[in-house]
Structure formats: structure tokens, C-alpha cells
Amino acid sequence: MRAVVFGGAPIEDYDFYHNLIQPEDFIICCDGGMRHAKALQILPNAIVGDLDSASAEDIAYFRQAGVEITVYPTHKDETDLQLGLELAVEKGAKEILIFGAIGGRLDHTIAAAHLLVTLCKKGICAHMIDSHNDLTVLDRGTKIIGKKGVLVS
């Protein structure tokens, strides 16, 4: 099973993301990440977070649509994105695409990148993607297939 998890970092090109999402993906929005699902006209399977960065309008929109929203306290040890990733793992995801996690606040981007290590150790292939980057942590050799000229580091 594959999950798509939306964080709250800025997204510039929604068309880029729209083409990556499959109908069978389990969609999770983390707090303010719900604005991205709304912009893409996607109904998520779940929303998690303390809702401190989500607009009241977006919360009402998804509640009205019947989306499951799990609200956490503002003072917690996990980031909202971490809560979303934990839910994806709990639901059985073996692959996770993370959108809206690169850019915006640098501390959030770094924290999100560290979560890739945790997921890799659990045997889950996770990609933190924006229109310029695909960040993945590997723990063993892999063959990279792509277009000639694509940078890998």
C-alpha cells in the first residue's frame, strides 16, 4: 500500500503533484497540509495534527466532507508530519510520498529529512518530494533508473 502525506510547507506547482497521486493512494494531511489537498481537489482519508496552522475554513470544509480528523495537543513531542507518517505506517504503507515538507521553515525541513531515516530503518521506502527534489534514504545498494543528466548525490 502506498500513502501520500501532505505537510504544511509551501507548494509551488500543484500540477506536478497531481500527476504523482494515484487513485488507490491513502491520503493523509498533516495540519496545514490540508490546504494542499483542497487545492488539488483531493479528499484525504485522514487529517492529523494540532491544527494550529490550518485555516478554520479548511477544517470546516473537510469536516463537512466527513474526513476523519484527529486533533492532538499543541504541546507534544512529535511534529504534525511525524504524526501523519506514523499513521501511514500504522495503516500498512510500504511506500510513502511526502509532499509539502521541503521549504518554508528550515527546522521543519530538517526534521522531515530525519524522519526518512526512521522510515528506512522500518523497511519503508519514503520520498520527500517537491518539484525540484526527490529526497530518499537508502540503507543498501540500489539501481537508479532515470533520464540521462538527472543529478544524484
C-alpha positions as CSV (number, residue, x, y, z in Angstrom):
1,M,0.0,0.0,0.0
2,R,1.2,3.5,-0.8
3,A,0.5,6.6,1.2
4,V,0.7,10.2,0.2
5,V,1.3,12.6,3.2
6,F,0.9,16.3,2.9
7,G,2.9,18.6,5.2
8,G,2.3,22.3,5.5
9,A,5.4,23.6,3.6
10,P,4.7,25.7,0.5
11,I,3.9,24.0,-2.8
12,E,4.5,26.0,-6.0
13,D,3.3,23.8,-8.8
14,Y,0.2,21.7,-8.0
15,D,0.2,20.2,-11.5
16,F,3.5,18.5,-10.7
17,Y,2.0,16.8,-7.6
18,H,-1.3,16.0,-9.2
19,N,0.4,13.7,-11.7
20,L,2.1,11.7,-9.0
21,I,-1.0,10.8,-7.0
22,Q,-2.8,7.6,-7.8
23,P,-6.5,6.9,-7.1
24,E,-5.6,4.0,-4.7
25,D,-3.2,6.1,-2.6
26,F,-4.1,6.5,1.1
27,I,-4.0,10.3,1.5
28,I,-3.1,11.9,4.9
29,C,-2.9,15.6,5.5
30,C,-0.9,17.0,8.4
31,D,-2.4,20.2,9.9
32,G,-1.9,23.0,7.3
33,G,-1.2,20.4,4.6
34,M,-4.9,20.1,4.2
35,R,-4.8,23.3,2.1
36,H,-2.8,21.4,-0.5
37,A,-5.4,18.6,-0.7
38,K,-8.1,21.2,-1.1
39,A,-6.2,23.0,-3.8
40,L,-5.7,19.7,-5.7
41,Q,-9.4,18.8,-5.1
42,I,-8.5,15.6,-3.3
43,L,-10.5,14.3,-0.4
44,P,-8.0,12.8,2.1
45,N,-8.5,9.6,4.1
46,A,-7.4,11.3,7.3
47,I,-6.2,14.6,8.8
48,V,-3.9,14.7,11.8
49,G,-2.2,17.4,13.8
50,D,-2.8,20.2,16.4
51,L,-4.5,22.3,13.7
52,D,-2.6,25.4,14.7
53,S,-1.7,26.2,11.1
54,A,-4.9,25.1,9.4
55,S,-7.5,27.7,8.5
56,A,-10.9,27.4,10.1
57,E,-12.4,27.4,6.6
58,D,-10.3,24.3,5.6
59,I,-11.1,22.5,8.8
60,A,-14.9,23.1,8.3
61,Y,-14.6,22.1,4.7
62,F,-13.1,18.7,5.4
63,R,-15.3,18.1,8.5
64,Q,-18.4,18.8,6.3
65,A,-17.0,16.2,3.8
66,G,-16.8,13.6,6.5
67,V,-13.0,13.3,6.6
68,E,-11.6,11.8,9.8
69,I,-9.7,14.5,11.7
70,T,-7.6,13.5,14.7
71,V,-6.6,16.5,16.8
72,Y,-3.5,16.5,19.0
73,P,-2.5,18.9,21.7
74,T,-0.3,21.8,20.6
75,H,2.4,20.9,23.2
76,K,3.6,17.4,22.0
77,D,6.9,15.7,21.2
78,E,6.1,14.8,17.6
79,T,5.7,17.2,14.6
80,D,2.4,17.1,12.8
81,L,4.2,15.5,9.8
82,Q,5.6,12.8,12.1
83,L,2.1,12.0,13.3
84,G,1.0,11.7,9.7
85,L,3.8,9.3,8.8
86,E,3.1,7.2,11.9
87,L,-0.5,6.9,10.8
88,A,0.7,5.8,7.3
89,V,2.9,3.1,8.8
90,E,0.0,2.0,11.1
91,K,-2.2,1.7,8.0
92,G,0.4,-0.6,6.4
93,A,2.1,1.7,3.9
94,K,5.3,0.2,2.4
95,E,5.9,3.3,0.3
96,I,5.2,6.9,1.3
97,L,5.4,10.0,-0.8
98,I,5.7,13.2,1.3
99,F,4.7,16.5,-0.3
100,G,4.8,19.9,1.4
101,A,7.8,19.1,3.5
102,I,10.6,20.9,1.7
103,G,10.9,24.7,2.0
104,G,9.3,27.1,4.3
105,R,10.8,26.7,7.8
106,L,14.2,25.2,7.7
107,D,13.8,23.5,11.0
108,H,10.7,21.7,9.7
109,T,12.6,20.6,6.5
110,I,15.5,19.2,8.5
111,A,13.1,17.4,10.9
112,A,11.3,15.9,8.0
113,A,14.5,14.7,6.4
114,H,15.4,12.9,9.7
115,L,12.1,11.1,9.6
116,L,13.2,9.5,6.3
117,V,15.9,7.7,8.3
118,T,13.4,6.3,10.8
119,L,11.2,5.1,7.9
120,C,14.1,3.5,6.1
121,K,15.1,1.5,9.2
122,K,11.5,0.2,9.3
123,G,11.9,-1.0,5.7
124,I,9.6,1.7,4.3
125,C,10.6,3.5,1.1
126,A,9.8,7.1,1.6
127,H,10.3,10.0,-0.7
128,M,10.3,13.7,0.3
129,I,9.3,15.3,-3.0
130,D,9.0,18.8,-4.4
131,S,9.1,20.0,-8.0
132,H,13.0,20.2,-7.8
133,N,13.9,17.4,-5.4
134,D,13.3,13.8,-4.5
135,L,14.9,13.0,-1.2
136,T,15.2,9.3,-0.2
137,V,17.3,7.5,2.4
138,L,18.7,4.1,1.2
139,D,20.3,1.5,3.5
140,R,21.6,-0.8,0.8
141,G,22.7,-0.7,-2.8
142,T,20.1,0.3,-5.4
143,K,19.9,0.8,-9.1
144,I,18.8,4.2,-10.1
145,I,16.8,4.5,-13.3
146,G,16.2,7.9,-14.7
147,K,16.8,10.2,-17.5
148,K,20.3,11.0,-18.6
149,G,21.5,14.1,-16.9
150,V,19.5,13.7,-13.7
151,L,21.6,14.6,-10.7
152,V,22.1,12.1,-7.9
153,S,24.1,12.8,-4.8
